[in-house]
Amino acid sequence: MKKTKKTISLRYRLFGMLPPKAKQAILRSMALRSLSPEPISFPYSWNRGRSVLILMPPDLLPTLHSIPIITSIAKTSDATTIDIMCCEAAKPFLSPLGNVRTIYDYDPADFALGSLSYTALRRSIKETFYDVCLILSQDANNEHPLICAQSGAALRVGFYGSSAYPFVNFSAKALTAHATPTLKNTFLLSILGIKLHHETRFIVDKKSHDDIDHACIEAGINKKEPLLGIDFNYLETIIGHDSAVKLATYLALGWSGTTYLYLNDSADHERHATTLGGHSFSVFASLPVSRMASLIDRSALIVSGATPFFITANLLGKKAIGLFIDASNSSHEADTPTQVSIFLDQVGVSNLPDAIRKALKQIGLSPLRESDS
């Protein structure tokens, strides 16, 4: 959707002045007038295909964690159609999935009850028929539940605590307070009678692969060497610049191939190399999503954490080590044969080299060279 200036109608300005209980009463009334009379039977049948609307969380990282839900639903039937509502930052990540009919994107800053952008999007959705609507945000708000109710879907599902009847008629609740994204996705899909498919994959186009191959040549990288990608700006954020430099240098000296730094700063987009801690690194900066995915797909190992870089590696099934401050971070997953999480509150910055060595062994990669440690 095109951006529109945030203009709230007088009616909704007055609505915003009402007490919370009065607001909820009005929204419930609006929702009840839109509910589908179609009965729901279980187990829910997907054989004939369904029309599904998925309301993504308003933030990028939770949206990326929800991508397996999209691909799992798409596998139910070739006749199933999927429309998505998401923040504009997520659209480039969702477009390459290849099984989405329509993406309604919006600017979160311009998305509120009564705003022109919200009203236009809500009207578009009301004009489309849906069998199922999912609210994937786990934070309570008024915007997503109202759209869910007014979608006309007979089956409306959300996470427990984020919305209630009549906006949704089924809720999914994880068993633990700090459930991983995969566990939350599994619970939600179980209500729909769908198994979570772990083989979620981006469609990385040939042009993006060719562009990255060309960039590697410009950076003097031998394609035959295993690539180690370090999400350097993220490391700076969680352990500080000096510690990030030391860790990156340690990894580069011990790695048997080429090590590159991924930088998020668009000011660095023309840089191909940099020197840190006396070591020369190849640099990739502020890549479009398709090229970033291609770079990750070319890599043998990713070191990152709570960023799109790390989640994309997970979606592509690439080997990755995630560094997190503690286990409460919602971006970490349970350890798998391709991914390991390290928590700084348990390990400490000074012990990261040992923790990374153990993680490499856990995901089946050769240890760093001892002589250069």
N, C-alpha and C positions, 0 to 999 in steps of 0.2 A: 504494500500500500504506500501511496505517497504521503510524505509528512504533511501534517496540517497544523496550523497554529492552534495552541490549546485555548479554546474558547468554550467556556461553560455557559449553558443556557440559564436564563433567570430561574426557570423551574428547578433546575438542579442546584443552583446556588441556594435557593430557599431550602431544598432538600438537605443540603449539607449543614444547615443550621439546626436541624431537628435533633432531638436526643437519640442515642443509639437504638433504643428499643423501638422508637417510632420509625426510624429508618428501616430496621429489619422487618417490621410489620408491612411496610409499603413494598419492599423488595419481595417478600414472601407472597404478597398478593399478586404482584406482577408475574412471579414464577408460576403460581398455581394456575393462572389463566392460560399459560403456554404449555402445560403438561400434556403429553401424548396419552390418549386413552387405551393405547395398544397394550394388551396383557403381555407379561414376560414369563416364559417358561424356562426351567433349568433341567438338564444342562443346556446352556445356550448354544444354539446351532449356528455354525458358520459355513455350512455346506453350500448354501446358495449365494454366499457373499453378503457383506454388510457395508453400509455407508457409515464411516466413522469420522468423528470430529475429535481431534486431540488438542486440548488447551495446554500448551507448554508452560513451565514456570516462567516468571518474568525475567529471570536472570540466566546468563549464558551457561555456566557450569552445570547447574541442575538440569538444564535442557539437554546438554550433551549426554549426561548420564541416562537420560530417558530415551535415547535413540533406539536401544534394543527393544523397547516396547513397540515402536513403530514397525521395525522389521519383523518382529514376532507376529504382529497382527497381519502384516502383509502376506505372511506365509500361510494364513488360514485358507485362503481361496484366491484364485486369479480374479474372481469377480468382486473382491473387496476393494472399496475405494477409501482413500484416507485424505482428509483435509487437516491442516495444521494451523493453529494460531500461535505465534511466537514473537519474541522481541526481535528487532531488526538485526541485532548482532548475531543471532542464531541462524538466520536464513541461509547464509553461504555454507553452513555445515549441513543443513537439512536438504538443500537442493540436490546434492550429488547422490542421495539415497536411491533415487530411481523408482520409488514406489509410492510417491506422494502426488496427489492430483493438484491440490491448491495449497499455497502457503499464504496465510494472512499475517503479514508482519507489521509491527507497530513500534513506535518510539515510546518506551516506558514513561518518559517524562511528559508525554502528551496523552497518556492513557488513563482516563478517570471517568467515572460515571458522569454522563452529560457532556463530555468533550466531543468536538466534532468528529475526531478520528475514532473514538470509541463507538459513537452512535452509528457512524457509517459502517464500521466493521460488524456491529451487532445486527444491523439491518441486512447486510449481505448474508450473514449466517442464517438468519431467520427465513430467508428466501430459499434455502437449500434443505433438502430432506436428509435427515440422519437417523440411523437406527441406534447408534451408540455415541455417547459423548464422555470423554475422560478429562478430568481435571488433574493435572500432574503436579501442580503447585502444592506444597505442604504448608504454606503460610495462608492464614485466613485473610481473605479480601472480599470485596463485594463484586468486583468486575467480572472475574472468571465464573463464579457460581450463577450469576444472572444470565450470562451468555449460554452456559450449560443448560439451564432450564428452558431458555427460549429457543434452543436449537431444535426442540420438538422431539428429541431422542427419547425412546421408551426406556432404554437402559442408560443410566447416568451414574458414573462411578468416580469417586475421588478418594483421597487419603483421609483417614479418620482425624477429626479435629480441624480440618481446613474448610469444610462445608458440611451441611446437613440437609435433611429433607425440608422442603421440596426440591431444592437445587440438585441434590443427588439422591438416589434411592439405594445405593450400596456404597459402603466405605471399606477401605483396606487399611489394616493396622499392623505395622511390623511388630514382631515379638520383643524386640529390644530397643532401648532408647537410641543407641548409636548403630542401628542397622545399616549395612552397606547399601549402596545404590542397587546392586544386583538383588539383594534380598528384598528390598522395597518393590522393585519391579516385578519380582516373582510373585509376591503377595497380590499385587494389583491384577496381574494377568490371570492368577488362579480364579478370581471371581468371574472372569470371562471364559473360563474353561480352556485357556491357552497356555501352552508350555513356553517358557522363556528360551529363546534360541540364542546360544552364546556365539554362534558363528556370524555375528553381525559384521558387515564389511562396508566400508565406503566404496563407491565407484570412483577410482582414481583414473582420470582420462589419460590417454596416450600423450596429448599435448603437454600436460603438466609433468609427466615423466620425462619427456624430451627437454622441457625447459629446465628441470632440475639437473638432468645429465649435462646440459650445456653450462649451467652454473657451476657444477662440479669441475668441469674442464677449466673454466675461467679461474676457479680457486685452486687449481693444481691438484685436485683430488683424483686418485686412481680409483675408478669404479669397482675394481676387483678387490680392493681392500675393505675390510669390515668397518662400517662407520659407527662411531659413538657420538650421539647427540646430547649436549648438555644445555638445559634450559637455564642459561646463566642469570638472566634478570630475576627469575624466580629464586634461585639459590641466594642471590644477593639479598632478596627480601627476607628470607627466613633465617639465614646464618650470617649476614653481613658481607660487605664487599671483600674484605681481606680473607675471611674464611672461605668464601666462594672461589677466590683466586687460588688459594692453596689446594682446595679439593679438586678444582678443574685441572690444575697442573698435575696433581697426584694421579688422577685418572688418565690424563693424556700420556704421561710418562710410562704408565704400566700397560696401556692398551696396545694391542698388537696391530691395529690399523690406524685410521685417521680419526682424529677427534675434532668436532666442530662445535661452535657455540651458536645457540639460537637466541637472538635478541629481539625483544618486542618493540624497541624504539624505532619508529619510522625514519628518524634522522640518520640511522645507520644502514639504510636499505641499499646503499651503493658500496658498502664496505665488503671486501672479500676475505680479509685477514686482519688479525690483531695480535699483539704480543702481551701476554700476562704472565707474571712470575718468571720471566725469562724464557717462556715457551711460546712458540708461534701457533695460533689457532686459525683454522678456517672459520668464516663467519657467514651465517645466513640471518637476515633480519627482516622482520615485518612482512612475511610472505603472505600472499592471498591463500585462502583456505585450501584450495585444490593443490597448490604447490607445496604448502606445508605438509599436507597429507602424503604427497609423493615423496618428499624428503624423508619423512618418518618411515614410509614404506621401504625406502632404500637403506634404512639404518638397521644395524644389528642390535643396538641397545640404545635406549633413551633413559636419561636421568632427569627427572622433573618432579612434579607434585601436583598441587591443586591448580592446574592450568589447562586450557584447551589442548596444549601440546601433549600433555600426559594422557588425557582422556582419549584423544585421537589415536595415540599409540595403542591404547587398550582396545579401541573399536577395530583397529586394523590387525589385532592379534599379535602385535610386536612385543618383543621382550623389553621390559621397562622396570626401573627401580624408582619408586616414589618416596620422596622425603616429605614428612609432615611434622608439624610441631607436636601434635598429640593425636590420639585415636578418635577424638571427637570431630575431627575434620570430616565433612560429609563427602569428600572426594576420594577417600581411600577405599580400596576394595579388600576383600579377603585375599590372602596370598594364593596364587595359582602357579602352574608350571611356567607361565610367561611373565608374571608380575609379582613384585614383592614390595611391601611398604615398610619403611623405616621411620620410627617415631623418635624425634629428638629428645622428648622428655624422658624416654627410656634409655636412649643410647648416649646422648650428649654429643656435641660437635666434635670434640677431640677424638672420639671413638668411631667417627664415621668411616674412616678407611677400613677398619676391621669389619664393621657392619656391612659395608658394600662388598667386601670379599666374600662374606658368607652369603650375601644375596646373589652374587654371581654364580656361586656353586649351586644355590637352590634352583635357579632358572636354567641351569645346564650350560653356562658359558665358561670358557677357559679363565683361570685366575689371572689377575694382573701380574706382570713380570716382577718377581721378587727382587731382582737385582736393582730395579729402578724405584722401589718403594721408599 
